[in-house]
Amino acid sequence: MASSSVNPSVHPCDERLPAGQLLTLGIQHVLVMYAGAVAVPLILGAAMGLPKDQVAFLISADLFSCGVATLIQTLGLWIFGIRLPVIMGCTFAAVGPMVAIGTNPSLGILDVFGATIAAGVIGIFLAPMIGKLLRFFPPVVVGTVIAVIGLSLMGVGINWAAGGVGNPEYGNPVFLLLSLVVLSLILLINKFARGFIANISVLLGIVAGFVIAAMLGRVNMDGVAHAPWVGIVLPFHFGMPHFDALSVATMVIVMFVTFIESTGMFLAVGDLVERPVDQKALVRGLRVDGLGTLIGGIFNSFPHTSFSQNVGLIGVTGVKSRFVCATGGVILVVLGLFPKMAQVVASVPPFVLGGAGIVMFGMVAANGIKTLSRVDFSKNQHNLFIVAVSVGMGMVPVVAPKFFTQLPHALEPILHSGILLASVSAVVLNIVFNGVRKERDARRDAREAAHEFEGAVHAGDAR
């Protein structure tokens, strides 16, 4: 299924596909992340009791900011951008703290934006320090983290398949059946199709599911008619931001959580596209987390991170070009500027996305298992303990959401992130059992892996 470059000297990440393919594949990435992207402003708006028009503006601002951050991340700008196929979106790690800030009688949404801006600025300066963590992420840690990312996301896909959390018809047999239809179509297309058709299997499955759902009267298009055609996203739409010290400190903690999660995400993408992420690339990527968060706060949005949903899509399609995700970024900007178009995409029911989500999130977990297959478990059985305990720690917030409810609320951003818990556990246990590689060794290993891939590409072309 993987695309192949016409020029063997061009890495698949840098391949420029035809415009038609870029557009189609870009739409596919947007459809995959759209529900997750709009969830943050929807949740915050509902919690704060904002009017419908303000919630709609938050959604447009969110999409616009996601698109801008994605373009910087994929194409690069000065010292920013990892230049890998990455889609940026609002992080769920910030939802709890933002709701707490926004619903505080003495604070409000302007304090949310102020804390977001401050956290973004601080995050940009913190990125180089986080980049030095690369040496703490050998394959046993990377594989564990990637697997936990996939396992953590499975709950999202499964809830989508049942109609979405909060849906009064949650678990309706019609929802389950349509999700199964979408899942089956994606598998059948991958089984029997070749080339470009196989690459857009997820998009075709979602479109087919949408059409069937519409025929059954399960698609709500009411918002499309009432949405304006054009809507300009202006900075500081709600007024000048407020900078509350405690709110800023809370959001900086969220920024740190985002960095740790993004580190695992970038390593996962680098492994999928076979372009290992070294320290410099990691720092460039993390800086965009900070810059994207800064841009989000200015344009009435929220903290940003790379979206793990799209990592699974790369695994399913095999398309590694970063320009596909850049095209997705352009589409997100357009959706942010044209609310009526955004409402059309928003009309895709969660249960249609559920069938696709199960495939994609499962692919993330499977890629983690693939990475772990390169770990020596026979001679070094300590690695088994590292994986076992870390996966268990990562599953705590997933299988027992109330596990940490008796602990201080200030710790919520940390303790409610299974990815962070798994990362910390795997890193600490790896240090205890295996020690720490030198920083130069980590960079050398990354370079050697990249050279091995390039050699394999050229050898394959020779054959």
Secondary structure, DSSP 8 states (H G I E B T S, - for coil): -----SSTTS-GGG----HHHHHHHHHHHHHHHHHHHHHHHHHHHHHHT--HHHHHHHHHHHHHHHHHHHHHHHH-BTTB---SS--EEE-GGGHHHHHHHHT-TT--HHHHHHHHHHHHHHHHHHHHHHHGGGGG--HHHHHHHHHHHHHHHHHHHHHHHTT-TT-TTTT-HHHHHHHHHHHHHHHHHHHH--HHHHHTHHHHHHHHHHHHHHHTT----HHHHHS-S-----TTTT-S----HHHHHHHHHHHHHHHHHHHHHHHHHHHHHT----HHHHHHHHHHHHHHHHHHHHTT---EEE-HHHHHHHHHH----HHHHHHHHHHHHHHHH-HHHHHHHHTS-HHHHHHHHHHHHHHHHHHHHHHHTTS--SS-THHHHHHHHHHHHHHHHHH-TTTTTTS-GGGHHHHT-HHHHHHHHHHHHHHHHH----HHHHHHHHHHHHHHHHHHHHHHHH-
